[in-house]
Amino acid sequence: MPLRRKVRGAAGRRAALRWWLRSLAAAGATVTAAAALLAVALHFSSSASGPVLSGVPYRLSKQSREAGELRWEQEFAPPQLASPQSRKLDGAAERRLWLPAPSRRFAPCVAPSPEHKSPGPSRGYLLVHTNGGLNQMRAGISDMVAVARMLNATLIIPELDKKSFWHDKSNFSDVFDEEFFIHSLANDVKVEKRLPTELVKAPKSVRYFKSWSGVNYYQDEIYPLLGHRQVIRAAKSDSRLANNYLPPDIQKLRCRAFFQALRFAPPIEALGNLLVERMKSFGPYIALHLRYEKDMLAFSGCTHGLSQTESEELAMIRENTSYWKVKDIDPLEQRSHGYCPLTPKEVGMFLSALGYPSSTPVYIAAGEIYGGESHMVDLLSRFPIMMNKEKLASAEELQPFGQYASQKAALDYIVSVESEVFIPSYSGNMARAVAGHRRFLGHRKTISPDRKALVRLFDKVDSGLLKEGERLSQRIIDIHRKRQGSPRKRKGPVSGTKGSDKFRSEEAFYENPLPDCLCQADSLVSDASLVSV
């Protein structure tokens, strides 16, 4: 039998299964986790690019494939199988669910100005020890690129954090495309892989650069140090540059570094793009950054929905983590102020209230969910087509990334950036980086939950004062009408804050690079037209 016909038959079975799931949802039946697992099993048992063989994992063929074979179910979905519910969702209501906010012709404008010159003779070398997880390190590296430019120093390929919570032993070249990083910044900063041999054992000036500093700090206090030592070592890299009031060319350089030069290593890019392709085979999908992981819950002190044993375990982790300064946390106060990540159950209620049907594919971008399946039951019952990298990729495909948290986080990053809709359950480094990247790529739809408002509504539901349905849905839709990633200026500090709190309250530069790195196609529309939320 020709391969084309086998692929068509497999795709037909997948389409029929998807119709079955939607039909159950339309009829008001509960689509169980077992049904979702069956969908996944059928999806992958019949999706190899060669002859359909039981147990053979899906993999990209080394030979070219027809575009139709890449669209597993879309091309072959029998229209006669569409249920009344799915036909309804194919109209204007469904389009609104996926349609991004108007970009108002904003596009990247990161080219250097005519005054920008190639780096001159180097005055010394800048060593950088990054700190934090993947996206905290990416922001820090991008800042250090700008600092090296201001110091007229040669940047040595940064050392990644190997001692943080995740104990990831990855080197720079394991996570990022090192050669691309060096060459793409050649007109901005000299970048080398290692110090010259004669300087490896030479005395170094180790400095903790002052947080949220401007050009004057680096020119007045750090620049002179290169006259005494040929090598300066930055002990930390996070938040060492101000978000605002830096020269335009420095801001644009930060964007070129973060959004362009820090491309992931080829193996990560290849698998990440394959995961995107596989997710899109289900149709438009939501990438959900579900920050319901042990480290986040322990750090924030959020225990809503957890057992007493789980709460005590998190408190013990917080107590034993020396660099977490706050130990005693009131979980009720945290939650009431919106400082807690939404629970999986709350996320399910949120997505349903926004109008997404149970047939919506959802990609979980996260590490191990605390409590495992016991805390995912409610979300999975609402949205059974729930995937993650472990379900989309075979064990063989994931094996090279092993226990490397940064490399696996990079896979989640790629799938999140390329999703039709991105929703973070908490505003951490990953959420900010993905949201900023999606703004940079055309203001793709990013829904930022108003956690403070949501928990008040959900508490009313739990207490019986409010029922799930049209009333709750309309209130949640109204609250989030202007929280979907539309163009707006980056937020400044919260009024009344001072010192370091002032800078902490600012919106992070990489979360919203407007106006520094995004410009309208024409300059006729004034800045006053920007949405400010």
C-alpha positions in Angstrom: 0.0 0.0 0.0 1.4 3.4 -0.9 2.7 5.5 2.1 0.4 8.4 1.2 -2.7 6.2 1.7 -1.4 4.9 5.0 -0.8 8.4 6.3 -4.3 9.4 5.1 -5.9 6.5 7.0 -3.9 7.3 10.2 -4.9 11.0 10.0 -8.5 10.0 9.4 -8.5 8.0 12.6 -7.0 10.9 14.5 -9.7 13.2 13.1 -12.4 10.8 14.1 -11.0 10.5 17.6 -10.9 14.3 17.9 -14.5 14.5 16.7 -15.4 11.9 19.4 -13.8 14.0 22.1 -15.5 17.2 21.0 -18.8 15.3 20.7 -18.6 14.2 24.4 -17.8 17.8 25.4 -20.7 19.1 23.4 -23.1 16.7 25.0 -22.0 17.7 28.4 -20.2 14.4 29.1 -17.1 14.4 31.2 -14.1 13.6 29.1 -11.8 11.7 31.3 -8.0 11.5 31.5 -8.2 8.0 30.1 -9.8 9.4 26.9 -7.0 11.9 26.6 -4.4 9.2 27.1 -6.1 7.2 24.4 -6.0 10.2 22.1 -2.2 10.6 22.7 -1.6 6.8 22.2 -3.5 6.8 18.9 -1.9 10.0 17.8 1.7 8.7 18.1 1.2 5.1 17.3 0.2 6.1 13.8 2.3 9.2 13.1 5.6 7.9 11.9 6.8 9.4 8.6 7.5 5.9 7.3 5.2 2.9 7.2 2.9 2.7 10.2 4.4 0.2 12.6 3.3 -0.4 16.2 5.7 0.9 18.8 7.8 3.0 16.4 8.2 6.5 17.8 7.4 9.5 15.6 10.5 11.1 14.1 11.3 13.5 11.3 12.3 11.7 8.2 15.8 12.6 6.8 14.2 12.8 3.4 12.0 15.6 2.3 8.3 15.1 3.1 5.2 16.6 1.4 3.7 19.5 3.3 0.4 17.7 3.6 2.1 14.9 5.5 3.2 17.3 8.1 -0.4 18.5 8.8 -1.4 15.3 10.5 -5.1 15.8 10.8 -5.9 19.2 9.4 -5.6 18.2 5.8 -7.5 14.9 6.0 -10.2 15.8 8.7 -13.5 14.6 7.2 -15.9 17.6 7.3 -18.9 15.3 7.7 -17.7 14.3 11.1 -17.9 17.8 12.5 -20.3 18.0 15.5 -22.7 20.9 16.1 -20.4 22.2 18.8 -17.3 22.2 16.5 -19.2 23.8 13.7 -20.3 26.6 16.1 -16.6 27.1 17.2 -15.5 27.4 13.6 -17.2 30.8 13.4 -16.6 34.3 14.7 -16.7 33.1 18.4 -13.8 30.8 17.9 -11.8 33.3 15.8 -12.0 35.8 18.7 -10.5 33.2 21.1 -7.4 33.0 19.0 -7.2 36.4 17.4 -4.3 38.5 18.8 -4.8 42.1 19.9 -4.1 44.6 17.0 -0.3 45.2 16.7 -0.9 48.7 15.3 1.9 48.1 12.9 4.5 47.9 15.6 7.6 46.0 14.5 11.2 45.4 15.7 13.5 48.4 15.2 16.8 47.3 16.6 19.2 48.4 13.9 22.0 50.5 15.4 22.0 54.3 14.7 24.5 55.8 12.2 26.6 56.9 15.2 27.1 53.3 16.3 30.6 52.1 15.5 32.3 48.8 15.5 34.2 48.0 18.7 37.7 49.5 18.9 40.8 48.1 20.5 39.8 46.2 23.7 40.8 47.7 27.1 40.5 44.3 28.8 38.3 41.3 29.4 34.9 40.8 31.1 34.2 37.5 32.7 30.6 36.8 33.7 29.2 34.3 36.1 25.5 34.2 35.5 22.9 33.3 38.1 19.4 31.8 38.2 17.4 29.7 35.8 17.4 29.8 32.0 15.6 33.1 31.5 17.2 35.0 34.3 20.6 34.0 32.8 19.5 35.1 29.3 18.5 38.5 30.6 21.8 38.8 32.6 23.9 37.8 29.6 22.2 40.3 27.4 22.8 43.0 30.0 26.5 42.0 30.1 26.8 42.3 26.4 25.7 46.0 26.8 28.1 46.4 29.8 31.0 45.1 27.7 30.1 47.6 25.0 30.1 50.5 27.6 33.5 49.3 29.0 35.0 48.7 25.6 35.9 45.2 26.9 36.1 41.8 25.3 33.3 39.6 26.6 34.3 36.0 27.4 31.6 33.5 26.8 29.6 33.6 30.0 29.7 30.8 32.6 26.2 29.4 33.3 24.9 28.9 36.8 25.6 25.4 38.0 24.8 25.9 41.7 21.2 27.1 41.7 18.1 25.1 42.7 18.3 23.0 39.6 22.0 22.0 39.8 22.3 22.1 36.0 25.8 21.4 34.7 25.2 22.8 31.2 27.8 24.9 29.6 27.0 27.9 27.3 27.4 25.9 24.1 25.0 23.2 25.5 22.2 25.7 25.7 23.0 28.4 23.1 24.4 28.5 19.6 27.8 29.8 20.6 29.2 30.5 17.1 26.1 32.4 16.2 26.2 34.4 19.4 29.8 35.5 18.7 29.3 36.3 15.0 26.0 38.1 15.3 27.5 40.5 17.9 30.7 41.1 16.0 29.8 44.7 15.1 28.9 45.5 18.7 31.2 43.6 21.1 34.2 41.4 20.8 33.3 38.0 22.1 35.8 35.2 22.7 35.4 31.7 24.0 38.1 31.9 26.7 40.8 34.1 28.2 44.2 34.3 26.6 46.5 31.7 28.2 48.7 34.3 29.8 45.8 35.8 31.7 44.1 32.6 33.0 46.1 32.8 36.3 46.5 36.6 36.4 44.8 38.6 39.2 41.3 39.5 38.5 39.0 42.3 39.9 35.9 40.5 41.2 32.9 42.8 41.4 29.2 42.6 42.3 28.0 45.2 39.9 25.4 47.5 41.4 21.9 46.6 40.5 19.8 48.7 38.1 22.8 50.9 37.2 23.1 53.3 34.3 25.9 54.3 32.0 27.5 56.7 34.5 28.0 53.9 37.1 29.9 51.7 34.6 31.9 54.6 33.1 32.8 56.3 36.4 33.3 53.3 38.7 34.0 50.2 36.6 35.7 51.6 33.6 38.8 52.8 35.6 39.3 49.3 37.0 40.5 48.1 33.6 43.4 50.4 34.1 44.5 48.3 37.1 43.4 44.8 36.1 43.1 43.4 32.6 40.3 41.1 33.7 37.1 42.1 35.6 34.9 39.3 36.8 31.1 40.0 37.3 30.1 37.7 40.1 26.4 38.0 39.2 24.6 39.1 36.1 20.9 39.6 36.9 19.4 43.1 37.0 22.8 44.9 36.7 21.4 47.4 34.2 18.5 49.8 34.6 15.3 49.1 32.7 15.0 52.7 31.6 16.9 55.9 30.7 19.8 54.2 28.9 21.1 55.5 25.5 19.0 54.2 22.6 21.9 52.3 21.0 22.5 50.4 24.3 18.8 49.5 24.6 18.7 48.3 21.0 21.9 46.2 21.6 20.2 44.6 24.6 17.3 43.6 22.3 19.6 42.3 19.6 21.4 40.1 22.2 18.2 38.8 23.9 15.9 38.3 21.0 18.3 37.5 18.2 21.9 36.6 19.3 20.9 34.2 22.1 19.6 31.5 19.7 19.4 28.1 21.3 21.8 25.3 20.4 20.9 23.4 17.2 19.8 20.2 18.9 17.4 22.3 21.1 16.1 24.3 18.2 15.5 21.1 16.1 13.5 19.3 18.8 11.7 22.5 19.9 10.5 23.1 16.4 9.4 19.5 16.1 7.4 19.8 19.3 5.7 22.9 17.8 4.8 21.0 14.7 3.3 18.2 16.7 1.3 20.5 18.8 0.0 22.3 15.8 -1.2 19.0 14.4 -4.0 19.2 17.0 -4.9 22.7 15.8 -4.4 26.1 17.4 -3.1 25.6 20.9 -2.6 27.3 24.2 0.9 27.2 25.9 0.3 27.3 29.6 3.2 28.2 31.8 2.0 26.4 34.9 4.3 27.6 37.6 3.0 25.0 40.1 6.3 23.5 40.9 7.9 22.7 44.2 10.5 25.5 44.2 8.0 28.2 43.3 5.5 27.1 46.0 8.2 26.8 48.6 9.6 30.2 47.8 6.3 32.0 47.7 4.8 30.2 50.7 1.6 29.5 48.7 -0.3 26.4 50.0 -3.9 26.9 48.8 -5.3 23.5 47.8 -2.4 21.5 49.4 -2.5 19.0 52.2 -1.0 19.7 55.6 1.8 17.3 54.8 2.6 19.1 51.5 2.5 22.5 53.2 4.9 21.4 55.9 7.3 20.0 53.3 7.4 23.3 51.5 8.0 25.2 54.7 10.9 22.9 55.4 12.4 23.5 52.0 12.1 27.3 52.5 13.7 27.1 55.9 16.6 25.0 54.6 17.3 27.2 51.6 19.8 29.8 53.0 19.6 32.3 50.2 15.8 32.6 50.5 15.6 35.4 53.1 11.9 35.3 54.0 11.0 32.3 56.0 7.6 33.0 57.7 4.9 33.6 55.1 1.2 33.9 55.6 -0.3 31.9 52.6 -3.7 33.5 52.9 -2.3 37.0 52.7 -0.1 36.0 49.8 -3.0 34.7 47.9 -5.3 37.6 48.6 -2.8 40.0 47.2 -2.3 38.0 44.0 1.2 36.9 44.9 0.5 33.2 44.3 0.5 31.2 41.1 -2.9 30.0 40.0 -3.5 26.4 40.9 -4.2 23.9 38.1 -7.9 23.9 39.2 -8.1 27.7 39.0 -6.4 27.7 35.6 -9.1 25.3 34.3 -11.8 27.5 35.6 -10.1 30.5 34.0 -9.7 29.0 30.6 -13.3 27.7 30.6 -14.6 31.2 31.7 -12.7 32.8 28.8 -14.7 30.5 26.4 -12.1 27.9 25.4 -13.9 24.6 24.7 -12.7 21.3 26.2 -11.4 20.3 22.8 -8.7 23.0 23.0 -5.1 21.6 22.9 -3.1 22.8 25.9 0.7 22.5 26.1 2.0 22.5 29.7 5.3 24.4 29.8 6.6 23.6 33.2 8.8 21.3 35.3 7.4 18.6 37.5 4.0 19.7 38.9 4.0 19.5 42.6 1.8 16.7 43.8 1.7 15.2 40.3 -1.6 13.9 38.9 -3.5 14.5 42.2 -3.4 18.2 41.6 -4.0 18.0 37.8 -7.3 16.1 37.8 -9.6 19.1 37.7 -7.6 20.8 34.9 -7.3 17.6 32.9 -11.0 16.8 33.2 -11.8 20.2 31.6 -9.1 20.1 28.9 -8.1 16.4 28.2 -5.9 17.2 25.2 -3.1 18.3 27.5 0.4 17.8 26.3 4.0 18.4 27.5 7.4 17.6 26.1 7.4 14.2 27.7 4.2 13.3 25.8 5.1 14.9 22.5 8.6 13.5 22.3 9.9 9.9 22.6 12.2 9.0 25.4 14.9 8.5 22.8 14.4 12.1 21.5 14.5 13.6 25.0 17.4 11.4 26.2 20.2 13.9 25.2 18.7 16.6 27.4 18.7 14.2 30.4 18.5 16.1 33.7 19.6 19.4 32.2 16.9 21.8 33.5 18.0 24.7 31.3 17.9 22.7 28.1 14.5 21.3 28.8 13.3 24.8 29.8 14.5 26.0 26.4 12.2 23.4 24.7 9.2 24.8 26.7 10.3 28.3 25.7 10.3 27.5 22.0 6.8 25.9 22.1 5.5 28.8 24.2 6.7 31.5 21.9 5.3 29.8 18.8 1.8 29.1 20.4 -1.3 30.8 19.2 -2.0 31.8 22.8 0.3 32.0 25.8 -1.0 32.1 29.4 1.3 32.2 32.4 -0.1 31.2 35.8 2.5 33.4 37.5 4.7 36.3 36.5 8.2 34.8 36.8 11.3 35.0 34.6 10.0 32.5 32.0 6.6 34.3 31.8 8.2 37.7 31.3 10.7 36.5 28.8 8.1 34.7 26.6 5.7 37.6 26.9 8.4 40.0 25.7 9.5 37.8 22.9 5.9 37.5 21.7 5.6 41.3 21.7 8.8 41.5 19.8 7.5 39.1 17.1 4.3 40.9 16.5 2.3 41.1 19.7 1.1 37.5 19.6 -1.8 36.8 22.0 -0.6 36.7 25.6 -3.3 36.6 28.3 -2.0 37.8 31.7 -4.3 36.6 34.4 -5.3 39.2 37.0 -4.6 36.8 39.9 -5.8 39.2 42.6 -9.2 39.6 41.0 -9.5 36.0 40.0 -8.9 34.5 43.5 -11.7 36.7 44.8 -14.1 35.3 42.2 -12.9 31.8 42.7 -13.3 32.0 46.5 -16.9 33.1 45.9 -17.4 30.1 43.7 -16.0 27.8 46.4 -18.2 29.3 49.0 -21.3 29.0 46.9 -21.9 32.8 46.5 -21.2 32.6 42.8 -21.7 29.8 40.3 -19.7 28.9 37.2 -21.6 30.0 34.1 -22.3 33.1 32.0 -22.1 35.6 34.9 -18.7 34.5 36.0 -17.5 34.1 32.5 -18.5 37.6 31.5 -16.8 39.1 34.6 -13.6 37.3 33.8 -13.7 38.3 30.1 -14.3 41.9 31.0 -11.3 41.9 33.5 -9.0 40.6 30.8 -10.1 42.5 27.8 -7.0 44.7 27.9 -4.6 42.1 29.2 -4.0 40.3 25.9 -0.6 41.6 24.8 -1.6 44.7 22.9 1.1 47.4 22.3 1.7 49.7 25.2 4.6 51.6 26.8 6.7 49.8 29.4 5.4 50.5 32.9 7.6 52.7 35.1 7.9 52.4 38.9 5.0 52.2 41.2 4.2 55.6 42.6 5.6 56.2 46.1 8.3 53.5 46.0 11.9 54.4 46.7 15.4 52.9 46.5 15.6 49.3 45.3 11.9 48.8 45.7 11.4 51.5 43.0 13.4 49.6 40.5 11.8 46.3 41.4 8.4 47.7 40.8 9.3 48.7 37.2 8.2 46.5 34.3 11.3 44.4 33.2 13.0 45.7 30.0 12.8 42.3 28.3 9.2 41.8 29.2 8.1 44.8 27.1 10.8 46.3 24.8 8.5 49.2 23.7 9.3 51.9 22.9 13.1 51.2 22.8 13.0 48.3 20.3 9.6 48.4 18.7 8.5 51.1 16.3 5.4 51.8 14.2 5.6 51.4 10.5 4.9 55.2 10.2 5.4 57.9 12.8 2.0 59.6 12.3 0.4 58.0 15.3 1.5 59.6 18.5 2.6 57.9 21.7 -0.7 58.9 23.3 -2.4 56.3 21.2 -0.7 53.5 23.2 -2.8 51.4 25.6 -1.6 51.8 29.1 -2.7 49.1 31.5 
